[in-house]
Amino acid sequence: HYLMPQLFPQVRDCVLICNSIGKSASATGWRVGWCITPSHLADKYRSIHDQMVVMSPHPMQVATVTYLNLPNEYFKVELPSRYHGRVQKLRSALLEVGFEAIQPQGAYYVFADYRKVPNLKEMNPRTAAMHMIKTVGVACVPGDNFYGKEVYDGNRYLRFAACRSQSDIDSACTLIINNMKF
């Protein structure tokens, strides 16, 4: 992670840092997050912060504190290595069955072009994502969710997240390869 206020001290008074535990801890849906903001912006930003962490159960808050107290080595070496391995395995499985996907540069997901995948190429992104869930057994998100419906680029992508356990990624890759081979 890069912190803009550290890299560019001149913006320190106007940068808001907002994060959550969801992706880095493979705990999506926990809704435990935090904001670091200059004091003069805190009141204005409080409503957004409240929406990020509202109704977060106490056990999840305790688990988050435990997670954040792990040694720095975990965050600098082990976690990036884990994600890199998961993303690489998922990307390889997708490439094997005809998807095109560039090498992610630090992302926890693979944004894959499905236009050359025989059983998906004639589908719109939503239909292709539903096919992946119902027929293949692997969930993904339509690419146009990230571009907007009117932007063509999103119409060729599906997004596959690798922020799950290694065993979940292994299972997803097996399902992709076994159920999509052409």
C-alpha positions in Angstrom: 0.0 0.0 0.0 1.1 3.5 -0.7 0.0 6.4 1.5 -0.4 9.6 -0.5 0.3 11.8 2.5 3.6 10.1 3.0 4.6 10.2 -0.6 3.3 13.8 -1.2 3.4 15.7 2.1 2.0 18.8 0.3 -1.4 17.1 0.1 -1.5 15.9 3.7 -4.2 18.4 4.7 -6.6 17.4 1.9 -6.3 13.6 1.6 -8.8 11.2 3.2 -7.6 7.6 3.7 -10.4 5.2 3.8 -9.9 1.4 4.1 -11.5 -1.8 5.3 -10.5 -5.2 6.4 -12.6 -7.0 3.8 -10.2 -7.8 0.9 -6.8 -8.0 2.7 -8.1 -10.3 5.4 -10.3 -12.4 2.9 -13.2 -11.2 5.0 -15.5 -9.6 2.5 -18.8 -8.5 4.0 -17.4 -7.8 7.5 -18.0 -4.0 7.1 -15.2 -3.2 9.5 -13.2 -0.2 8.3 -11.5 3.0 9.2 -10.8 6.5 8.0 -7.8 8.7 8.5 -8.6 12.3 7.8 -7.3 15.8 8.7 -9.1 17.1 11.7 -10.6 20.0 9.8 -12.4 17.5 7.5 -13.5 15.0 10.1 -17.0 16.2 10.7 -17.8 16.3 7.0 -16.4 12.9 6.4 -18.1 11.2 9.5 -21.3 10.2 7.6 -19.3 8.3 5.0 -17.4 6.6 7.7 -20.6 5.7 9.5 -21.9 4.0 6.4 -18.7 1.9 6.0 -18.7 0.4 9.5 -22.3 0.7 10.7 -23.6 -2.4 12.5 -20.3 -4.2 12.5 -20.6 -7.0 15.1 -18.2 -6.9 18.1 -16.5 -10.2 17.3 -15.6 -8.9 13.9 -14.1 -5.8 15.4 -12.0 -7.9 17.8 -10.9 -10.1 15.0 -9.9 -7.0 13.0 -7.8 -5.7 15.9 -6.1 -9.1 16.1 -5.4 -9.1 12.3 -4.0 -5.5 12.3 -1.6 -6.5 15.2 0.0 -9.2 13.1 3.8 -8.6 12.5 4.7 -6.2 9.6 6.3 -9.2 7.9 2.9 -10.7 7.3 1.7 -7.6 5.5 4.9 -6.9 3.6 5.8 -10.4 2.5 3.3 -13.2 3.3 0.0 -11.4 2.3 1.3 -10.1 -1.1 2.8 -13.5 -1.8 -0.5 -15.2 -1.0 -2.5 -12.9 -3.2 -0.1 -13.1 -6.0 -0.3 -16.9 -6.0 -4.1 -16.9 -5.8 -4.4 -14.4 -8.6 -1.9 -16.3 -10.8 -3.6 -19.6 -10.3 -7.0 -18.1 -11.1 -5.7 -16.2 -14.2 -4.0 -19.4 -15.5 -7.2 -21.4 -15.3 -9.1 -18.6 -17.1 -6.4 -18.4 -19.8 -6.6 -22.2 -20.2 -10.2 -22.1 -21.2 -10.0 -19.1 -23.6 -10.3 -16.0 -21.5 -7.8 -13.2 -22.1 -6.5 -11.5 -19.0 -3.6 -9.2 -18.5 -1.3 -9.7 -15.5 -2.8 -7.8 -12.6 -0.4 -5.4 -10.9 -1.3 -5.7 -7.3 -5.1 -6.3 -7.6 -6.9 -9.0 -5.8 -9.0 -9.8 -8.9 -8.6 -10.8 -12.5 -10.5 -8.7 -15.1 -10.9 -11.2 -17.9 -12.1 -10.7 -21.5 -14.6 -13.5 -22.3 -15.2 -12.7 -26.0 -13.1 -15.7 -27.2 -14.6 -18.2 -24.8 -16.8 -20.4 -26.9 -19.7 -20.9 -24.5 -19.8 -17.2 -23.4 -18.8 -15.1 -26.4 -22.4 -14.4 -27.6 -23.6 -13.4 -24.1 -23.8 -9.9 -22.5 -21.8 -9.5 -19.3 -24.7 -10.2 -16.9 -25.8 -13.3 -18.8 -22.2 -14.6 -19.0 -21.8 -14.0 -15.2 -25.0 -15.9 -14.5 -23.9 -18.7 -16.8 -20.7 -18.9 -14.8 -22.6 -19.2 -11.5 -25.3 -21.7 -12.7 -23.4 -23.8 -15.2 -19.7 -23.7 -14.1 -20.3 -23.1 -10.3 -18.0 -20.0 -10.1 -19.2 -16.6 -9.2 -17.9 -13.5 -11.0 -19.1 -9.9 -11.6 -20.1 -8.5 -14.9 -17.5 -6.0 -16.2 -20.1 -3.4 -17.1 -20.7 -2.9 -13.3 -17.3 -1.2 -13.3 -17.6 0.8 -16.5 -21.3 1.6 -16.6 -23.8 0.2 -19.1 -23.2 2.8 -21.8 -19.4 2.2 -22.0 -18.5 -0.5 -24.5 -15.3 -1.6 -22.8 -17.2 -3.2 -19.9 -19.2 -5.3 -22.2 -16.4 -7.8 -22.8 -15.2 -8.4 -19.2 -16.0 -10.5 -16.2 -14.2 -9.8 -12.9 -13.1 -12.8 -10.8 -12.0 -12.1 -7.2 -9.1 -14.0 -5.6 -9.8 -12.7 -2.1 -10.9 -16.1 -0.9 -9.0 -19.0 0.7 -6.5 -21.0 -1.3 -8.8 -24.0 -1.2 -11.7 -21.9 -2.6 -9.4 -20.7 -5.4 -8.2 -24.3 -6.1 -11.9 -25.4 -6.2 -12.9 -22.6 -8.5 -10.0 -23.3 -10.9 -10.9 -27.0 -11.0 -14.5 -26.1 -11.8 -13.5 -23.6 -14.5 -11.2 -26.1 -16.2 -13.5 -29.1 -15.9 -16.7 -27.3 -16.9 -15.4 -25.0 -19.6 -12.9 -27.0 -21.6 -13.7 -26.7 -25.3 
